[in-house]
Amino acid sequence: MSGPTDPPSTGRTSNDVPLVNPTEQLPITLFDEVVLAIRLADGRIYLSVSEMSAIIDSLPESQLRRIRRNEILASGLVRAVITTSAGEREHYFLLLDLFSVWLLGVTPKKTKAKEHILQRIAHLRSYLVAEVSAAFNRLMGFPQGSSREIEDLRDLDRIDRVVSNAELLAEQVRDLQERQREFDTGMNRARQAWRDLDARLRAVENRTIEPITDAQRGYLYTLVQAWGKARAEREPESKRNPYASCWASLKARFRLSRYEDLPLSEYANAVAFVRGAYRQLTGEDLDIPEQTSLDL
């Protein structure tokens, strides 16, 4: 069944946005929402714009307009055709590398239900702002930390000298990139150590609780999208984000913070739960063969 309905084109036509062919796709949990991620042949990863919008309780068409109007964000916007049981449907995706840029510019809707998510977003945004500030200070040769660390206001003349002198700016960028490479080397070692630890922890967890497979994640995603679409058609009050409320019901029923953590032993019960909710809402059976779920 199709996923969230992508908004109609605004400003630029859809033909202005590159059409890509994903080689891999997987529904992931991001700020408690389920977001479809795709990977292209070049390795780059993109996130569903419609489902990103649900994180901040915003209308997809509003976020798509904002992305298109921002030159940096628009450079990472693509279209992809996702095949589900309802056939092929075109969706918009944003490059993962630009997710932080998008997040810095959004204005989340303040609701009681989203309070804990807004706190997480606020913490992450504060961190991102601090990192951008630190990079700017390194580029300009300023001391790290607050601007109070700059003792002489005449030091601010460096800003114009750096940005107006292409050669000097390039030199500063090269120096910054070299330091970044050294930092990345250390971070790569730290990431590998974390992966090793994570793998050991998962191995221990899997001895007692085996999670659902990627294919099963894809099938559940397909079923929930059908349920959400039916809710949007029958319950106008849920039209803003019917998919999120469906996911919330599923996770509450099985006491999950992330749906991908559903135990394999509960998979059949979860499928039955979604089908039952769909039948109660529509009076019809949700008869989607498992082989027609997302091709993961």
CORCORGI-V296611 format. One record per residue. PHI is phi in whole degrees, -180 to 180 (NA if undefined). OMEGA is omega in whole degrees, 0 to 359 (999 if undefined). BURIAL is 1 if it has 9 or more other C-alpha atoms within 8 Angstrom, else 0. Layout:
# CORCORGI-V296611
phi = [PHI,PHI]
omega = [OMEGA,OMEGA]
burial = [BURIAL,BURIAL]
This chain:
# CORCORGI-V296611
phi = [NA,-69,-86,-55,-70,-76,-70,-68,-66,-137,70,-69,-79,-61,-68,-77,-98,-57,-97,-116,-120,-64,-101,-156,-151,-158,-73,-122,-97,-139,51,71,-101,-94,-124,-79,-110,-127,-122,-97,-61,-82,96,-70,-114,-129,-118,-64,-66,-59,-80,-62,-62,-66,-59,-105,56,-115,-71,-56,-64,-66,-70,-65,-61,-65,-64,-67,-83,-102,-58,-68,-66,-61,-67,-111,-93,-136,-113,-144,-92,-103,-95,-134,-64,-85,107,-92,-137,-87,-132,-99,-135,-114,-57,-57,-58,-102,-60,-66,-65,-61,-65,-66,-98,-85,-119,-63,-75,-85,-135,-60,-65,-99,-57,-68,-71,-62,-66,-63,-62,-61,-64,-66,-64,-61,-65,-63,-62,-63,-68,-64,-62,-64,-65,-62,-63,-65,-64,-90,78,-88,-67,-75,104,-69,-64,-66,-75,-85,-79,-116,-60,-67,-63,-67,-60,-61,-58,-68,-63,-70,-76,-95,-113,-59,-67,-67,-63,-62,-65,-64,-66,-61,-63,-66,-66,-65,-66,-67,-63,-63,-65,-63,-60,-65,-67,-62,-65,-65,-65,-66,-64,-66,-62,-62,-65,-62,-63,-66,-65,-64,-63,-67,-63,-70,-68,-110,-130,-94,-78,-65,-80,-61,-64,-70,-59,-64,-69,-60,-58,-60,-65,-68,-65,-65,-63,-64,-63,-66,-65,-62,-76,-110,-125,-55,-68,-100,-64,-61,-154,-67,-69,-62,-68,-67,-62,-61,-65,-63,-68,-67,-61,-108,54,-117,-94,-133,-66,-70,-87,-57,-63,-57,-67,-103,-59,-62,-67,-67,-61,-64,-62,-66,-63,-66,-64,-66,-65,-65,-78,-108,79,-123,-80,-93,-100,-113,-59,-63,-71,-98,-73,-54,-79,-98]
omega = [186,179,181,181,178,184,177,181,175,181,176,176,181,180,177,182,184,175,185,181,182,175,182,177,183,173,180,174,181,184,177,177,177,185,179,177,176,176,178,182,180,177,183,183,181,180,180,181,181,184,170,182,181,180,182,179,181,177,181,182,177,180,178,177,182,179,182,182,180,186,181,181,182,180,181,180,178,171,176,178,180,182,177,182,181,182,182,181,182,180,176,180,178,180,181,180,183,180,180,178,178,184,180,185,185,174,183,176,183,177,180,183,183,187,181,178,180,178,178,179,181,179,181,179,178,179,181,178,180,179,177,179,180,178,178,180,178,181,182,180,179,175,180,180,183,177,178,178,177,188,185,179,180,176,179,176,181,184,182,180,182,186,181,180,185,182,179,179,179,179,179,180,179,179,179,180,179,177,179,178,178,178,181,178,177,180,178,177,179,180,180,178,178,179,179,179,180,180,179,179,179,179,178,181,184,176,181,182,178,182,178,181,177,180,178,174,180,181,176,178,180,180,182,177,177,178,180,179,179,178,180,181,187,182,184,182,181,188,182,181,183,183,180,180,176,178,180,179,180,182,178,181,183,176,182,169,176,185,181,177,179,179,179,181,181,185,181,179,180,178,179,179,180,179,179,178,179,180,179,182,189,185,181,176,175,189,178,179,185,181,180,178,179,178,183,999]
burial = [1,1,0,1,0,1,0,0,0,0,0,1,0,0,0,0,1,0,1,1,0,1,0,0,1,1,1,1,1,0,0,1,1,1,1,1,1,1,1,1,0,0,0,1,1,1,1,1,1,1,1,1,1,1,1,1,1,1,1,1,1,0,1,1,1,0,1,1,0,0,0,0,1,1,0,1,1,1,1,1,1,0,1,1,1,0,0,0,1,1,1,1,1,1,1,1,0,1,1,0,0,1,1,0,0,0,0,0,0,0,0,0,0,0,1,0,1,1,0,1,1,0,0,0,1,0,0,1,0,0,0,0,0,1,0,0,1,1,1,1,0,0,0,0,0,0,0,0,0,1,0,0,0,0,0,0,0,0,0,0,0,1,0,0,0,0,0,0,1,0,0,1,1,0,0,1,0,0,0,0,0,0,0,0,0,0,0,0,0,0,0,0,0,0,0,0,0,0,0,0,0,0,0,0,1,1,0,0,0,1,1,1,0,0,1,1,1,1,1,1,1,1,1,1,1,1,1,1,1,1,1,1,0,0,0,0,0,1,1,1,1,1,1,1,1,1,1,0,0,1,1,0,0,0,0,1,0,1,1,1,1,1,1,1,0,0,1,0,0,1,1,0,1,1,1,0,1,1,1,0,0,0,0,0,0,0,0,1,0,0,0,1,1,1,0,0]
